[in-house]
Structures are given as structure tokens and as C-alpha cells.
Amino acid sequence: MGRAIGFKEDGGPVHTVRYRVIYGDTDTGGVMYYGHYYRLFEIGRTEFMRAVFSLSYKTLEDRGVMLPVAESYCRYKSPARYDDLLDIATRIRSFSRATISFCHEIRLVSTNRMLATGYTKHAAIDSTGKLIRLPSILYDALDLEIRA
């Protein structure tokens, strides 16, 4: 389902996936409900993980690592409507020993108009909820070194 992996000016990978707005995403006026943009962020993040890290959330969870959202933000610029085809572009915003943040851009495919931008920050925890170090596979995939 992922469409492309590109690189931003800062050198980080960007993964883009397409999504068509379904009727269930919208209100009675045919405008996408604001909360669904976070679901689009999740779709982008999930596909980024698969494409860039060759890793699914399920694989991480099977290894005892959870990545719950610790912080999120969305800036709405223009509404998505029923049956719009959208591009969801995702890249890494920042990394630390125990957190990873993703940036997201949602654009209307037909005009390339920006509809929303935002980010989500995730903390690595174990099954008891204790903060842990991110798995090395994430650093290795991007050739990053995180200092203690």
C-alpha cells in the first residue's frame, strides 16, 4: 500500500501512503471528522515502520516493546471530504534513547493542497509500563547513534 520512500532536505526518509476518505470518516456535510486525522497519522506511521524499519508494531510488541502516544499535535489547514484521495507522508521528527517522534503531512492528491500537518511522539515501554530504551533495530535502520 505504500507508494514511495523519498528523502527530505535533512536526509531523513519519508514514506508516503495513499488513502481514500470513506463515508464513515465524514460528518453529515461530507467533511472528514477532525479526530480521524490522527487515524491517518497512525496509518502513515505504521506503513513507515514497515517500509523503513522492515518492522511491524506487532513484531515490536512480540518483543515486549510498546510505543504508546505520549504527545500529539495536528494543525488543520483545509478539510478532507468524502471520496478524496489523500497522500499521507511520514518521516521521523526526532529520536532519543526512549522516544521517537514522527511528522505527518496530509495532502489532497488532485491538487497537492496541504490539508493537515502534525506529529506524534511515542515512548518505549515494557509490558509493565516501565520506560525502556528503544530497540537497536530502529537506530540501525537509520544508521543513527544515540548517546547514553
For each residue, the residues with C-beta under 8 A, 3 or more apart:
1: 17 18 47
2: 5 15 16 17 47 50 51
3: 16 17 18 87
4: 15 16
5: 2 13 14 15 16 51 52
6: 13 14 16
7: 11 12 13 14
8: 11 12 14 91
9:
10:
11: 7 8
12: 7 8 91 92 142
13: 5 6 7 48 52 91 92 142
14: 5 6 7 8 89 90 91
15: 2 4 5 44 47 48 51 52 89 90 91
16: 2 3 4 5 6 87 88 89 90
17: 1 2 3 43 44 47 87 88 90
18: 1 3 85 86 87 88 109
19: 40 43 85 86 88
20: 83 84 85 86
21: 25 26 32 80 81 82 83 84 85 86
22: 25 26 82
23: 26 82
24:
25: 21 22 32 33 36 80 82
26: 21 22 23 29 30 31 32 33 81 82
27: 30 31 33
28:
29: 26
30: 26 27 81 82
31: 26 27 79 80 81
32: 21 25 26 36 37 79 80 81 82 84
33: 25 26 27 36
34: 37 74 76
35: 38 39
36: 25 32 33 39 40
37: 32 34 40 41 74 76 106 116 118
38: 35 41 42 72 74 118 120
39: 35 36 42 43
40: 19 36 37 43 44 86 88 104 106 116
41: 37 38 44 45 72 74 88 90 102 104 118 120
42: 38 39 45 46 120
43: 17 19 39 40 46 47 88
44: 15 17 40 41 47 48 88 89 90 102 104
45: 41 42 48 49 90 102 104 120
46: 42 43 49 50 56 57
47: 1 2 15 17 43 44 50 51 88 90
48: 13 15 44 45 51 52 53 90 91 102
49: 45 46 52 53 55 56 57
50: 2 46 47 53 54 55 56
51: 2 5 15 47 48 54
52: 5 13 15 48 49 141 142
53: 48 49 50 137 138 141
54: 50 51 141
55: 49 50 59 60 137 138 141
56: 46 49 50 59 60
57: 46 49 60 61 67
58: 61 62
59: 55 56 62 63
60: 55 56 57 63 65 66 67 135
61: 57 58 64 65 66
62: 58 59
63: 59 60 135
64: 61 126 127
65: 60 61 124 125 126 132 134 135
66: 60 61 124 125 126 127
67: 57 60 100 122 123 124 125
68: 122 123 125
69: 72 120 121 122
70: 99 121 122 123
71: 101 119 120 121
72: 38 41 69 118 119 120 121
73: 118 119
74: 34 37 38 41 116 117 118
75: 116 117 118
76: 34 37 79 115 116
77: 114 115 116 117
78: 108 113 114 115
79: 31 32 76 115
80: 21 25 31 32 84 86 106 108 115 116
81: 21 26 30 31 32 84
82: 21 22 23 25 26 30 32
83: 20 21
84: 20 21 32 80 81 108 109 110
85: 18 19 20 21 108 109 110
86: 18 19 20 21 40 80 106 107 108 109 115
87: 3 16 17 18 105 106 107 109
88: 16 17 18 19 40 41 43 44 47 104 105 106
89: 14 15 16 44 104 105 106 107
90: 14 15 16 17 41 44 45 47 48 102 103 104
91: 8 12 13 14 15 48 102 103
92: 12 13 95 100 101 102 103 142
93: 101 102 103 119 121
94: 99 100 101 121
95: 92 99 100 101 134 138 139 142 144 146
96: 99 100 146
97: 133 134 146 148
98: 123 124 131 132 133 134
99: 70 94 95 96 121 122 123 124 134
100: 67 92 94 95 96 121 122 124 134 138
101: 71 92 93 94 95 119 120 121 122
102: 41 44 45 48 90 91 92 93 119 120 122
103: 90 91 92 93 117 118 119
104: 40 41 44 45 88 89 90 116 117 118 119 120
105: 87 88 89 114 116 117
106: 37 40 80 86 87 88 89 114 115 116 117
107: 86 87 89 112 113 114 115
108: 78 80 84 85 86 111 112 113 115
109: 18 84 85 86 87 112
110: 84 85
111: 108
112: 107 108 109
113: 78 107 108
114: 77 78 105 106 107 117
115: 76 77 78 79 80 86 106 107 108
116: 37 40 74 75 76 77 80 104 105 106
117: 74 75 77 103 104 105 106 114
118: 37 38 41 72 73 74 75 103 104
119: 71 72 73 93 101 102 103 104
120: 38 41 42 45 69 71 72 101 102 104
121: 69 70 71 72 93 94 99 100 101
122: 67 68 69 70 99 100 101 102
123: 67 68 70 98 99 131
124: 65 66 67 98 99 100 131 132 133 134 135
125: 65 66 67 68 128 129 130 131 132
126: 64 65 66 129 130 132
127: 64 66
128: 125
129: 125 126
130: 125 126
131: 98 123 124 125
132: 65 98 124 125 126
133: 97 98 124
134: 65 95 97 98 99 100 124 138 139 146
135: 60 63 65 124 138
136: 139 140
137: 53 55 140 141
138: 53 55 95 100 134 135 141 142
139: 95 134 136 142 143 144 145 146
140: 136 137 143
141: 52 53 54 55 137 138
142: 12 13 52 92 95 138 139
143: 139 140
144: 95 139
145: 139
146: 95 96 97 134 139
147:
148: 97
